[in-house]
Amino acid sequence: MKTNGCQTAPPSASELHAAYAAGTLTPMQATEHCLRVACASQSVFTRITADRALEEARQSTERWRAGRPLGPLDGIPISWKDLFDVRGTPTTAASALLQSAAPARADAAVVARAAAAGMVCLGKTNLSEFAYSGLGLNPCFGTPVFAHEGGHDRAPGGSSSGAALAVALGCGPLAMGTDTAGSVRIPAAFNGLVGYRASMGRYCLQGVFALAPSLDTLGPLALSVADCRALDRVLRGLTDDGHANASPAADLLNQVFCTDLSLLDDDRVQAPVRNNLLSSLALLETRGARVERRTLRSLRAVRTLTRRHGWLGAHEAFATHRARLDDADQAARMDPRVRQRLEAARHLSPDSYQTLIAQRAPLMALFAQELGDATLVLPTTGHTAPLLLPLLDDDRLFAETNLATLRLTMPGSYLDTPAVALPSGVQRIPGLDGRPAFLPTGLQLMRPRGDDDRLLRIALSVEQVLSPSTVPIDRSA
C-alpha cells in the first residue's frame, strides 16, 4: 500500500486489480490493510464486518492464484452506507432508535450482487440520522472528520458522510451511498472524490432503508470515474469484464457543455467555487469542447415550485417518519436538528404534494428539451466544506448552512438527472502554521433522466482533462 506521511494515499479499484493480476498484492493483503485503517478511523463505520471481509478476501485470493477471478472487482473492498441490509447486521440508519434493530436476514439486492462478483464487504458506514442532512453530522454515532489541510475540523458532507470518509481515508476504494437530494454528490465535493448519482430505477432498491421513495436512488463514492463505471456494471448484473467491455471515453471535440447563468452567478456561490468551475470549462475548451452559458427555465421552475410548495423530499420524509415524530419518547431520542427539519414539513399540504408530483414529468421533459445534446455543468455545492465547530454550536447556522449546501443538488434530484460529481480544483486558505492550505471544490455533470451511460463516458473524459497536474487553484483567499 502507498502511504503519504502518516496518512494513507489509497489506491483505486483499478490499481488494486492491476496489482492482483501482477501478483504483487493479494486480496487478503489489501483487505487486512483496509480493515486496519477502518478500525483506526473515528465514527466512519457503524459496524465493521471483519470476519465476513476476511473470508471473502480468502476466497478471492484463491481464485486469483488459480487464475480464475470473477471479474474486474473480484477482491476489491467496498463499504455500504448503513441504509443497506448486510446479512447478520442491524440496519440502523445511524439512529439511536434503531441501534437494537434485529440483524438483517439477507443482503440487500445490490450487496448480494457485489458479493457474487467477488467484492469484499468491509462493513456499514455512518451517515446523518435517517439520511436527512447534507452536512453529515451525527450526535449518536459521532461525526466522521477528514483532517483537511488547515488544521480545523470541517463538516464531512452528508448524508453519506461515512461512505466518503471511508474512501478518502483509505478504508477501501469504493463505498456505496444513497442520494435523495445530494447525499452522494455533496460529500464527494467536500472531500475531493468522485460521486455518481444514478437515475432512479438503475439499481434495485430491495433491502435499502427508504427516506423519500419518489427521490431515493443509489450511487457510489470512489477515487475515479472508471471505478464508478466498473461498479455500475456489477450492480446492474453485467457479469462480463467491466474494464474490457465498458464503452470508451467520449470524444471531447465539439462536445457541448453548458452552465446556467442564474445559478452560477448567484452570490451564494463562493468565488473560489465559481472561479474553479470556469477554469475547468476553459480547460475543456482547449480540448475542442464547446461551452455555452444559458438560463434554463426548467431549473428556475423547480426553484419556484420548491419555494411555493416545499421540497418534495420533505413531504415524503415526514410521512416516512411521522409515527416516530408523533411518539414523544422516540422523538426525544432523535438528533434534534434532524427532528426539527422533519417537523418543519408537518404543515405542508397534500395539495402542495400533488402539485409537486404533477409538475415533475413535464419539467423533466422541458429540461431534456432545453439541454438538447449538451451536458449541464454546475457547482456541486456553492461553498467548500464548512467549519464543524460553529455548526455544532449554533442550530440556526446549521439549518442555514444545510439548506445552502443542498441548494444546487436538489433540482437534479427532482428532475432525476444522472449526475457525476468531480473535483474541480482547490481553494487556497491560510493554514495554522502560516503555510497555505487547500480545500477541494467540486462540479457536477448532469444529463437528462436515463442518460447515465453517456454521462459516465463524458465524465471519464472530463476527469482525464481535470487531472492533478491541471487542477485549478483559486488563490483569492
Residue pairs with C-beta under 8 A, 6 or more apart in sequence:
1 8
1 10
1 11
1 30
1 33
1 170
2 8
2 9
2 10
2 11
3 9
7 147
7 169
7 170
8 37
8 169
8 170
9 170
10 167
10 168
10 169
10 170
10 172
10 173
10 223
11 19
11 173
11 223
12 173
12 222
12 223
12 224
12 226
12 227
13 72
13 73
13 76
13 173
13 174
13 222
13 223
13 224
13 227
13 230
13 231
14 72
14 224
14 226
14 227
14 230
14 243
15 173
16 25
16 30
16 75
16 76
16 173
17 72
17 73
17 76
17 243
19 25
19 30
20 26
20 27
20 64
20 69
20 74
20 75
21 64
26 57
26 61
26 64
26 65
26 75
27 57
27 60
27 61
27 64
27 74
27 75
27 76
27 120
28 54
28 57
28 58
28 60
28 61
30 57
30 75
30 77
31 53
31 54
31 56
31 57
31 75
31 77
31 120
31 122
32 54
32 57
34 53
34 77
34 122
34 170
34 171
34 172
35 48
35 50
35 53
35 54
35 122
37 169
37 170
37 171
38 44
38 45
38 48
38 79
38 122
38 123
38 166
38 171
38 172
39 48
39 50
41 144
41 165
41 166
41 169
41 171
42 142
42 144
42 145
43 126
43 138
43 141
43 142
43 143
43 144
43 145
43 162
44 125
44 126
44 144
44 162
44 165
44 166
44 169
44 171
45 79
45 122
45 123
45 124
45 125
45 126
45 162
45 166
45 171
46 82
46 92
46 94
46 123
46 124
46 125
46 126
46 141
46 162
47 82
47 86
47 89
47 90
47 123
47 124
48 122
48 123
49 86
49 88
49 89
49 121
49 122
49 123
49 124
50 123
52 88
52 121
53 77
53 120
53 121
53 122
53 123
56 115
56 118
56 119
56 120
56 121
57 75
57 77
57 120
59 118
60 69
60 74
60 75
60 118
60 120
61 75
63 69
63 70
63 74
63 75
63 118
64 74
64 75
69 75
69 118
70 116
70 117
70 118
70 239
71 117
71 118
71 234
71 239
71 240
71 241
71 242
72 230
72 241
72 242
72 243
72 244
73 114
73 117
73 118
73 119
73 174
73 230
73 231
73 234
73 242
74 117
74 118
74 119
75 118
75 119
75 120
76 118
76 119
76 120
76 172
76 173
76 174
77 119
77 120
77 122
77 171
77 172
77 173
77 174
78 114
78 119
78 120
78 121
78 122
78 172
78 174
78 175
78 176
78 231
79 121
79 122
79 123
79 124
79 125
79 162
79 163
79 166
79 171
79 172
79 174
79 175
79 176
80 86
80 108
80 111
80 121
80 123
80 124
80 125
80 163
80 175
80 176
81 124
81 125
81 127
81 131
81 160
81 162
81 163
81 175
81 176
81 177
81 178
82 91
82 92
82 93
82 94
82 124
82 125
82 126
82 127
82 162
83 91
83 93
83 127
83 131
83 178
83 208
83 209
84 91
84 108
84 110
84 111
84 124
84 176
84 207
84 208
84 209
85 91
85 104
85 106
85 107
85 108
85 111
85 207
85 208
86 104
86 107
86 108
86 111
86 121
86 123
86 124
87 103
87 104
87 105
87 106
87 107
87 111
88 103
88 104
89 103
89 104
89 123
89 124
90 98
90 99
90 100
90 101
90 102
90 103
90 104
91 98
91 101
91 104
91 124
91 209
92 98
92 99
92 101
92 124
92 141
93 127
93 129
93 130
93 131
93 209
94 126
94 127
94 128
94 129
94 130
94 138
94 140
94 141
94 162
95 129
95 130
95 140
95 334
95 335
96 140
96 333
96 334
97 324
97 330
97 333
97 334
99 140
104 207
106 112
106 207
107 115
107 207
108 206
108 207
108 208
109 204
109 205
109 206
109 207
110 176
110 203
110 204
110 207
110 208
110 218
110 235
111 121
111 207
113 234
113 235
113 237
114 121
114 176
114 231
114 234
114 235
115 121
117 234
117 239
119 174
119 234
120 172
122 166
122 171
122 172
125 160
125 161
125 162
125 163
125 165
125 166
125 175
126 138
126 141
126 142
126 144
126 161
126 162
126 165
127 136
127 138
127 158
127 159
127 160
127 161
127 162
127 163
127 177
127 183
128 134
128 135
128 136
128 137
128 138
128 158
128 159
128 161
128 183
128 335
128 338
129 138
129 140
129 334
129 335
129 338
130 211
130 317
130 320
130 321
130 338
130 342
131 158
131 159
131 160
131 178
131 180
131 183
131 209
131 211
132 159
132 211
132 317
132 338
132 341
132 342
133 158
133 159
133 337
133 338
133 341
133 402
134 157
134 158
134 159
134 181
134 182
134 183
134 186
134 402
134 405
134 406
134 409
135 155
135 156
135 157
135 158
135 386
135 391
135 398
135 401
135 402
135 405
136 143
136 144
136 155
136 156
136 157
136 158
136 159
136 160
136 161
136 164
136 187
137 143
137 155
137 158
137 161
137 335
137 337
137 388
137 391
137 392
137 398
138 161
138 335
139 335
140 335
143 155
143 156
143 161
143 388
144 156
144 161
144 162
144 165
145 153
145 154
145 156
145 165
145 388
146 154
146 156
146 164
146 165
146 168
146 169
146 191
147 153
148 154
148 385
148 437
148 439
149 429
149 431
149 437
149 438
149 439
150 429
150 430
150 431
150 432
150 437
150 439
151 431
151 432
151 433
151 437
152 387
152 388
152 389
152 432
153 387
153 388
153 389
154 190
154 384
154 385
154 386
154 387
154 388
154 439
155 190
155 385
155 386
155 387
155 388
155 391
155 401
156 162
156 164
156 165
156 187
156 190
156 191
156 385
157 164
157 186
157 187
157 188
157 189
157 190
157 191
157 381
157 385
157 405
158 183
158 186
158 187
159 177
159 178
159 180
159 183
160 175
160 177
160 178
160 179
160 183
160 184
160 187
160 221
161 187
162 175
163 175
163 176
163 177
163 184
163 187
163 221
164 175
164 177
164 187
164 188
164 190
164 191
164 193
164 195
164 221
165 171
165 187
165 191
166 172
166 175
167 173
167 174
167 175
167 191
167 193
167 221
167 222
167 223
168 191
168 192
168 193
173 222
173 223
173 227
174 220
174 221
174 222
174 227
174 231
175 220
175 221
175 222
176 218
176 219
176 220
176 221
176 231
177 183
177 184
177 187
177 195
177 218
177 219
177 220
177 221
178 184
178 208
178 211
178 216
178 217
178 218
178 219
179 185
179 195
179 197
179 217
179 218
179 219
179 409
179 413
180 211
180 212
180 215
180 216
180 217
180 313
180 413
181 215
181 311
181 313
181 406
181 409
181 410
181 413
182 380
182 381
182 405
182 406
182 408
182 409
182 410
182 412
182 413
184 195
184 196
184 197
184 219
184 220
184 221
184 421
185 195
185 197
185 380
185 409
185 419
185 421
185 442
185 444
186 380
186 381
186 405
186 406
186 409
186 421
187 193
187 195
187 221
188 194
188 195
188 221
188 380
188 421
188 422
188 442
189 195
189 380
189 381
189 421
189 423
189 440
189 441
189 442
189 444
190 381
190 384
190 385
190 440
190 442
191 385
191 440
192 423
192 426
192 440
192 442
193 221
193 222
193 223
193 421
193 423
194 221
194 222
194 223
194 224
194 225
194 227
194 228
194 420
194 421
194 422
194 423
194 459
194 463
195 219
195 220
195 221
195 222
195 420
195 421
196 219
196 220
196 222
196 225
196 228
196 232
196 418
196 419
196 420
196 421
196 456
196 459
197 217
197 219
197 412
197 413
197 417
197 418
197 419
197 420
197 421
198 217
198 218
198 219
198 232
198 418
198 452
199 217
199 416
199 417
199 418
199 449
199 450
199 451
199 452
200 215
200 216
200 217
200 416
200 449
201 217
202 217
202 218
202 232
202 236
202 418
202 452
203 217
203 218
203 235
203 236
205 216
205 218
208 216
208 218
210 216
210 320
211 313
211 316
211 317
211 320
212 312
212 313
212 315
212 316
212 317
212 320
213 316
214 312
214 313
214 316
214 357
214 360
215 312
215 313
215 316
215 413
215 414
215 416
217 416
218 235
220 227
220 228
220 231
220 232
222 228
222 231
224 463
225 420
225 422
225 456
225 459
225 460
225 463
226 243
226 460
228 420
228 456
229 242
229 246
229 456
229 460
230 242
230 243
230 246
232 452
232 456
233 240
233 242
233 245
233 246
234 242
238 245
247 453
247 457
248 457
249 457
249 460
249 461
249 464
250 454
250 457
250 458
250 460
250 461
251 461
252 284
252 287
252 288
252 289
252 461
252 462
252 465
253 287
253 288
253 289
254 288
254 289
254 290
255 284
255 288
255 289
255 290
255 375
255 458
255 461
256 289
256 290
256 291
256 292
256 372
256 373
256 374
256 375
257 281
257 284
257 289
257 290
257 291
257 292
257 374
257 375
257 376
257 377
258 291
258 292
258 293
258 294
258 371
258 374
258 375
258 376
258 377
259 277
259 281
259 291
259 292
259 293
259 294
259 376
259 377
259 378
260 293
260 294
260 295
260 296
260 299
260 376
260 378
261 293
261 294
261 295
262 295
262 296
262 299
262 300
263 269
263 299
263 378
263 379
263 408
264 274
264 277
264 293
264 378
264 379
265 274
266 382
268 382
268 404
268 407
269 379
269 382
269 383
269 408
270 382
270 383
270 384
270 427
271 474
271 476
272 384
272 425
272 427
272 428
272 441
272 474
272 476
272 477
273 379
273 381
273 382
273 383
273 384
273 424
273 427
273 441
273 442
274 379
275 472
275 474
275 476
276 424
276 425
276 426
276 427
276 441
276 443
276 472
276 473
276 474
277 377
277 378
277 379
277 424
277 441
277 443
279 424
279 425
279 472
280 377
280 424
280 425
280 443
280 462
280 465
280 466
280 472
281 291
281 377
282 291
283 465
283 466
283 470
283 472
284 291
284 462
284 465
285 291
287 465
292 374
294 370
296 367
296 370
296 371
296 376
297 366
297 370
298 363
298 366
298 367
298 370
298 415
299 367
299 411
301 359
301 363
301 366
302 363
302 410
302 411
302 414
302 415
303 411
305 355
305 356
305 359
305 363
305 414
306 312
306 410
306 414
308 352
309 348
309 352
309 353
309 355
309 356
310 345
310 348
310 352
310 356
311 345
311 410
312 353
312 356
312 357
312 360
312 414
313 410
313 413
314 341
314 342
314 344
314 345
314 348
315 345
315 348
315 352
315 353
315 356
317 342
317 345
318 325
318 342
318 343
318 345
318 346
318 348
321 342
324 330
324 331
324 334
325 331
325 334
325 339
325 342
325 343
325 346
331 339
334 342
336 395
337 395
337 398
337 399
337 402
340 395
340 399
341 399
341 402
356 414
360 414
360 415
363 414
363 415
364 415
364 416
364 448
364 449
367 415
367 417
367 448
368 448
368 449
371 447
371 448
375 445
375 446
375 447
375 455
375 458
376 417
376 445
376 446
376 447
377 443
377 444
377 445
377 446
378 408
378 443
378 444
378 446
379 408
379 424
379 441
379 442
379 443
379 444
380 408
380 409
380 421
380 442
380 443
380 444
381 405
381 408
381 409
381 442
382 404
382 405
382 407
382 408
383 404
383 405
384 427
384 439
384 440
384 441
385 439
385 440
386 401
386 405
390 397
391 397
391 398
391 401
392 398
408 444
409 419
409 444
412 419
412 444
412 446
415 448
415 449
416 449
417 446
417 447
417 448
417 449
418 446
418 447
418 449
418 450
418 451
418 452
418 455
419 444
419 445
419 446
419 455
420 444
420 445
420 455
420 456
420 459
421 442
421 443
421 444
422 442
422 443
422 444
422 445
422 459
422 462
422 463
422 466
423 440
423 441
423 442
423 466
423 471
424 441
424 442
424 443
424 466
424 472
425 440
425 441
425 466
425 471
425 472
425 473
425 474
426 438
426 439
426 440
426 441
426 471
426 472
426 473
426 474
427 438
427 439
427 440
427 441
427 474
427 476
427 477
428 436
428 437
428 438
428 473
428 474
428 475
428 476
428 477
429 436
429 437
429 438
429 439
429 477
430 436
430 437
430 477
431 437
438 473
441 474
445 455
445 458
445 459
445 462
446 455
447 454
447 455
447 458
